Amino acid sequence: MTNQPSRKSLILEMLKTNPKDTFLNYALALELMAENKNEEAIEMMEEVKKADNTYIPCYYQLGKLYELVNNNNKAKENYKAGLEIAKVKNDLKTVGELSEALWMIDDEDQ
């Protein structure tokens, strides 16, 4: 049996040659999230958002991360921002997902 490198180590290796790649940085944040390193994942997602504020998947995952650390205000802020971008891009699937996330969090807060 061969010892295969982890997905995270592969992403880190690729980031060495392309450190500003939006998707790779997003993927690394997802790996941190999977490891329950939520604060690190939030920092990484915030960096992705700063680097490319039209990268819609980041807003949903960032909202989920903020929910995990019990910061519903920041979660809503990200869901709403992503929703606006998704509407502009006419990305109806994402509009639906972000609207549902907002609805669920609003329901929790009542």
HULIN-V604866 format. One record per residue. N is the residue number from 0. RES is the residue in one small letter. SS is DSSP state (2 for helix, 1 for strand, 0 for the rest). PSI is psi in radians with two decimals (NA if undefined). OMEGA is omega in whole degrees, 0 to 359 (999 if undefined). Layout:
BEGIN
{{N,RES,SS,PSI,OMEGA} {N,RES,SS,PSI,OMEGA}}
END
This chain:
BEGIN
{{0,m,0,2.27,180} {1,t,0,2.59,180} {2,n,0,1.80,183} {3,q,0,2.48,178} {4,p,0,2.64,180} {5,s,0,2.79,177} {6,r,2,-0.72,180} {7,k,2,-0.77,181} {8,s,2,-0.61,176} {9,l,2,-0.74,179} {10,i,2,-0.80,179} {11,l,2,-0.68,179} {12,e,2,-0.78,179} {13,m,2,-0.59,179} {14,l,2,-0.41,177} {15,k,2,-0.65,181} {16,t,2,-0.35,181} {17,n,0,1.21,187} {18,p,0,-0.34,182} {19,k,0,0.12,181} {20,d,0,2.06,183} {21,t,2,-0.87,183} {22,f,2,-0.73,181} {23,l,2,-0.71,178} {24,n,2,-0.68,176} {25,y,2,-0.78,179} {26,a,2,-0.68,177} {27,l,2,-0.72,177} {28,a,2,-0.69,178} {29,l,2,-0.66,177} {30,e,2,-0.72,178} {31,l,2,-0.69,178} {32,m,2,-0.75,180} {33,a,2,-0.49,178} {34,e,0,0.14,183} {35,n,0,0.49,175} {36,k,0,1.17,190} {37,n,2,-0.71,180} {38,e,2,-0.74,178} {39,e,2,-0.70,179} {40,a,2,-0.69,178} {41,i,2,-0.82,179} {42,e,2,-0.78,181} {43,m,2,-0.80,179} {44,m,2,-0.68,178} {45,e,2,-0.66,177} {46,e,2,-0.72,178} {47,v,2,-0.78,181} {48,k,2,-0.71,178} {49,k,2,-0.72,183} {50,a,2,-0.61,181} {51,d,0,1.54,185} {52,n,0,0.06,175} {53,t,0,0.08,180} {54,y,0,1.59,190} {55,i,2,-0.73,183} {56,p,2,-0.52,181} {57,c,2,-0.68,184} {58,y,2,-0.72,179} {59,y,2,-0.86,182} {60,q,2,-0.65,178} {61,l,2,-0.70,175} {62,g,2,-0.79,179} {63,k,2,-0.74,179} {64,l,2,-0.78,178} {65,y,2,-0.61,174} {66,e,2,-0.73,181} {67,l,2,-0.55,179} {68,v,0,0.32,175} {69,n,0,0.71,175} {70,n,0,1.32,184} {71,n,2,-0.51,179} {72,n,2,-0.79,178} {73,k,2,-0.63,178} {74,a,2,-0.87,180} {75,k,2,-0.72,180} {76,e,2,-0.78,180} {77,n,2,-0.71,177} {78,y,2,-0.78,181} {79,k,2,-0.75,179} {80,a,2,-0.77,178} {81,g,2,-0.66,180} {82,l,2,-0.75,179} {83,e,2,-0.76,179} {84,i,2,-0.73,179} {85,a,2,-0.66,178} {86,k,2,-0.78,179} {87,v,2,-0.71,181} {88,k,0,-0.05,182} {89,n,0,0.69,179} {90,d,0,1.49,188} {91,l,2,-0.60,178} {92,k,2,-0.81,180} {93,t,2,-0.63,175} {94,v,2,-0.78,180} {95,g,2,-0.79,181} {96,e,2,-0.79,181} {97,l,2,-0.63,176} {98,s,2,-0.74,178} {99,e,2,-0.74,178} {100,a,2,-0.74,178} {101,l,2,-0.76,179} {102,w,2,-0.76,181} {103,m,2,-0.75,182} {104,i,2,-0.64,177} {105,d,2,-0.67,178} {106,d,2,-0.71,178} {107,e,2,-0.65,186} {108,d,2,-0.18,182} {109,q,0,NA,999}}
END
